[in-house]
Amino acid sequence: MLVTLHKEFSMSKRVIFSLLMVFLIFSCKGHKGDDNPQPNKKDYKALGDATIEVFKNTPIVFDSKKVPDGYNAPDANGVIRLVNGRLVLKKIEIPKYERNVSVKLKVRLVSGGDPYDRSGSIFILSDSKDGVNPISIAKGSKYPGMEGDLNKYPGIIKLEDYEPCVEAMRFMTPFGVGYYSEGYNLPLPAGIEAWEKDVKWECDITYLYSLLEDEAYIGCWIDTWVKGGFLVDAQLEITESKENKAMEKYKVLPLINTCPYIGQNYPDVFYHYKKNGIEVKADIKAKTEAKLYYTTTGHGGYPGGDEFTKRENIISLNKKELHKFTPWIDSCKEYRKWNPTSGDVGGGLSSSDLSRSNWCPGSIVSPIVIPLDKGSLTDGTFSFAIPKAQKAMGDNMLNFWLVSSYVVYR
């Protein structure tokens, strides 16, 4: 009996000792030096939403006396005026966000006396390796030379050390909105109670955030030839994500921009490259996704001109067709109330009612977006063609296409 009790007592001690060792082992887990430490979640600083005023009631005019040729220093509002006032630029700074953001570009425009419809573009200066951009051109720099007929249209395509400006918004001014909306007793079409006093546009440019980060120059160009020109407001509205997550940014590679911002001709360049198109080389290493953004509008404001004639656009990559379409809008009558000085063209129609090559007087022009195969972008060559584009034939028979395109990738 004594022996049995002794054995049971010894077994109890061993059990207690074993449990104690297990407790000590597990109590050490999770401390510094552990083989499997728990990661610390990083806190990405929240900076809050922001509104950046770029232009406020800024005149865009054609006035060689008030805005001489060459470079003009920033005014009291930080606005640089070039090309006799037809081009304005401003340097902006935005907070250094750590979280994801969305970015909207909002624009308001009124005529300051120009009664016509004009092409307009808001753009971001690219960080070209050779330093050539609209500001440097105004100061006397030259665009890099190109081969063949492209040399007549400098600065429109990406080269090894040069990148064109990135277009953030294409728009078309209405006929005389604002300036002529009141006091001129212009007859109102049926169904319209009053002329609009301004025109407003907005678009999402979140995918261009990497070009705006920290600081950037934003420009606005309007193809006006009138001293009164237009008045423009532009602002960026930045909305920060509530999610504590690191920002995922896109990279942007500009390919082509034929808008003649400064020192350039009206681009009837596509007439000279009907067969193979304008070729642009690009070497892009995309890991997760890539998209091509393409904006196009045809111009030639006479019967039979490219503005009023359907022309197919063809986009290719490495000799393979990516997309082809005929940019055309049939719904321009919807913009009538923004066009008080649009002329009567007969048949109960006004000029602003007529269908056009991807635009209407008073419209914003949205880019088409084409998903790209990541593997095809390494040492790739894009081609942009408008096979039936016409040649410009004097000031009264201009034909040209404003085309801008870039790749967004990450």
N, C-alpha and C positions, 0 to 999 in steps of 0.2 A: 504493500500500500504506500509506504514511504517512497519507495523507488518510483512508483507511478506518479505521485504528486510532484516529485523532483523533475521528472521528465516533462510533465505538463508545464511546470513553471519555466523550465529552460526553453521550451518551445514558445511560450508567451513572450519571453524576452527577445527571442529571435524575430518574432512577428513585429513587435514594437520597434525594434532596431531597423528592420526593413522598411517599415512605414515612415520612420523618421528620415531615412536616407532618400526615399522617394520624394518626400516633402522638400528636403534641402535642394535636391537636383532641380525640381520644377520651379522652386522659388527663385532660382538664378536666371531662368530663361527671360529674355526680353530686356535685360540690362545691357549697358554699354559693353561691347565686345561680343555680343551675341552673334551667332552664325547667321541668323535671319532677322536683322533689325527691321522694324517697321519704318517705311519711308515717311519723311515729313512732307506734308502737302504745302507747296509754295503758295504764298499769298501774292497774287498779281494786283498791284495797286489800282484802285478805281479813281479815275480823274473826273468822271462826270461828263455830261453832254456839253457841246460847245457849238456856238454859231460864229462863223468867221465872215465878216463883211469884206468882200473883195472890191466891189465897185458900188458906189451910191450916187445915183443921178449923174453918172459920168458921161460927158459928151463924147460921142464918136462922130467925127465930122471930116470934111475935106476943106481945109483952110490953110493954104501955104503961108499966109502972113502970120497967123497966130501960132501955127505949128510948122516951123521951118524944116527943111530936109535935114537928115542926119539924126544924131542922138540928142534928145532933150532930157535933162535931168528930172528926177521925180519932183512933182509939185508938193504942196503942203499935205496932201492926202496920200502921198507915196505913189502916185500914178505917173508912169512914164508914157509919153505920147510920141508916137512915131508915124512915119508915112503920111505927113501932113494932117495927122489927127485920125486917120482911118484905123489905126492900131493902137491899143492901150495895153499896158502891162502893169502888174503890181506884185510885189514880193509879199508873201504871207508866211506866217508861222503858226503851227498848230501844236497842241500839247503832245508830249511823247507818250502815247498810249501803250499800255502793256496788254490790255484785254482787246478782244475783237470789237470793231466799230462798224457802223454803217454810215455812208457818206452820201448826202443828197446835194446836188447842185440846183439852185433855184435862181431863175432869171426873170426880170421884169423889163419891158422895153416900151418906149413911146417914141413917136417921131418928133424930132425937133425942128421939122420943116421939110424933110425929104418926103415927097409924096409917093415914091416908088417902092416896089418890092426889091429887096436886096439880099444877097447871100451873107450869112453870118456864121461865126465859129468862135467857140471858147476852147482854149487849149492850154496845155501844160508844157513848159519848156523841158526838153529832154536834156539829160546830162551827157552830151556828146563828148567823146574823148578829145576831139580836136578843139572843143570850146566854141564851135560855131553855132550861133542861135540868132534869133531876130535882134537881140540887143547888140551882139558883136557885129552883125551886119550893118546896123545903123551907125556903128562907130568906125566902119571902114573895112571890116573883114570881108573875105570872099568865100562863097560856097565852094566846096571841093569840086574839081572837074569830073566830068563823066564822059562816057564814050558815045559816039553817034549822035542821033537826034536828042537824046536825053540831056546833052550839054546845053541845049536851048532852054531847058526847064530845070535850073539848078536847085538843089536842096530838097527834091521831092522824095527821094528814096534813101533807105539805109545803105550806108557804105561801111567799110571796115572800121573807120574812125569817126563816122558821122551818123547821127540819128535825127530824123525829122521830128517836129513837134507832135505830141500826142493830143488828138482832138477829144475833148470831153463832151462837147455838145455842138451839133450842127443845127442851125435854125434859119428860117427865112422870114424876113421882116414883112409885115403886111403893108398894104398901100395906105400910108398916112395916118395910122392909128394914133389917137391922142391929140396931135397938133391940129388935125382937121376934123376931129370928132364933134366939135361944138363951134358955133359961130360962123360957119360957112354955108349954112342952109343947104347942105348936100341932100338930095332926095333919098329917102329911106326905101329900100326894097320891101316888097310885101312880106309880112311876117316878122319884120324887125322893128322893134319899138324905139330903139336908140342905138347909136354907134358905140361900140366899146371904147373905153378911155385908155386902155393899155392892153398889152398881151403878156401872158405869163407862161413860163415853161418850167418843168423840173425833170430831173432824171437821176437815177441811182448810179453813182460812180465809185462804189465801194471797192471794186476790183482795181481801181487806179490809186488806191491809198498809198502804195509804196512810193509813188512819184511825188506825193504831197507831204510825206513824212518829214517832220522837223520844219523845213522851210522849202518854199518853191515859188517860182514865178508863174502866175496865171495871166493869160492874155485874152483879149477879145478883139476880133477883127470884123468889120462890116464893110462891104464893098460899096460904100456911098461916095457920091461925087458932088454932094451938096453941102454948102457951108453950115446949114442948120443941122443936118445929119440926124442922129438919134441920141436918146438918153437911155442909159442902161444901169440897172441894179443887178448885182450878182452876189450870192452868198453861199457858203457851204454850211450845211447843217449836219453835225456829227453826233450820232447817238451811240453811246457806249453800252456794251453788253453787261447784264447783271451777273453773268456767269463768271466765276473765278477760274478762268481758263486762258492760257497763253494765246496771243494773237496769231492767227494763221494768215499770212500775207501772200498775195500774188506778186509775181514779177511781171514786168511789162517790157515787151520788145517792139518798138515802132518799126514798121515796114515801109509805109508809103503815106504821104500826105501832100496832095496837089493843091491845097488851098494857097493862093498866092499872097501870103501874109506880108512879105517885104522883099523887094529886089527880085521879083519873079514875074513871069508872063502868065496870061490866061492859058490854062493847060489844055490845049487841043492835042496833047501828047499821045493820047490813045489812038488817034488817027494814024500816027507814024508807026505804031506797034500792033497792027491789026492781027497779024498771023500768030505770033508767039506771045504777045502781051509784054508788059513791062516785068522783067524778072528781078527778084530781090532775094539775095542769099541770107539764110538764117541758120545759126547753129545753136540749138536750144536743147538743154538737158532737163526735161520735165520728168519728175518722179511720180506724181499722182494724176495730174490732169493738165490739159492745154486746150485753149479755145482761140479761135480767130474772130476778131471783131472787124466788121466791114461796113463802112458808111459811104453811100454814093448818091449823087444828084446830077442830073443832066441839065445843061444850060445852052441857050441859043434862042432868044426871045423873038423869033420871027416865024411865020408859017413854014413848016418843014425843018425848022431848027431842032437841035437835039433836046431842047426843053419840051417840045411838043410832039416828039416822035419817039416811039418805043425802040429801045436799044438793049440788046441782051448783054449782060455782064457775066464774064466767066472767070472763076477763080480756080487755080490749079496748084498742086504741090508735087514737086518732083515729076513733072510731065503728066500727072494723073489728075483728072478733073475732080475738084472738091465739090463745087457747087456752081450752078448757072441759073440765072433768073433774069426777068425783065422788070426793073424797078419802075413802078407806075402807080399813080394815085388817081382814082376816078371821083373822089369825094370832096373836091375842093369847094363846092357850094356851101359846105358846112362852115367855112371860114368867112363868109360874106360880111358878117357884122363887125369884123375887125378891119375891113378894107374900105373906108369911106371914099378914097380917091381912085378906086379901081375904075378903069374906063369901060364904057359900053362897047361891046364887040358885035352887037346885033343879035337878033333872034331871041331877045329877052335875056341875054347872058352878059355878065360882066367879065372882064379879064381874069379876075381872081377866081371865077367859077371854073375855068378851063382845066382839064386834066393835064398833069405834068409828069415829068420823069422823076418820080419819087418825092415830090414836094408840092406844097401849096403855099401861097402867100399867107404868112402867119403861122406856119406849122413848125414843129420840131421834127427832126429827121433821126429816127432811131436806127442804130446799127443792126445788121443781122449777125447772129452768133453761130459759128460753125465749130462743133467739137472736132478735135484733131487727134490722130493716132500719135502717141508719144514717141514711138519708135521711128517715125518718119521725119522727125524734126532735127535730128543730128545731121549736120551738113546738108540741110534741106534747101530747096529753091522754090519760092512762091512765084506765081505768075498771075498778073491781073490784066485782063483783056476786055475790050469793048469793040468787037470786030466791025461794027457798022458806025462807029463814031465818025463824025464829019470834021473836016478841017475848018478852022476859023478863016473867014473870007472878008476881012475888013471890019471896021468898028460897028457897022450896021448888020453884020451877019456873023457875029461871034458864035462859035460852037466850042464848048469845053465841058469836061466832067470833073467835078470836085469829088475826089476819092481819098479816103483815109482808112488805114487798116493797121492793126497791131495784134500781137499774140499775147495773151494773158495765160500764165502758167505757174505751177508750183510742184 
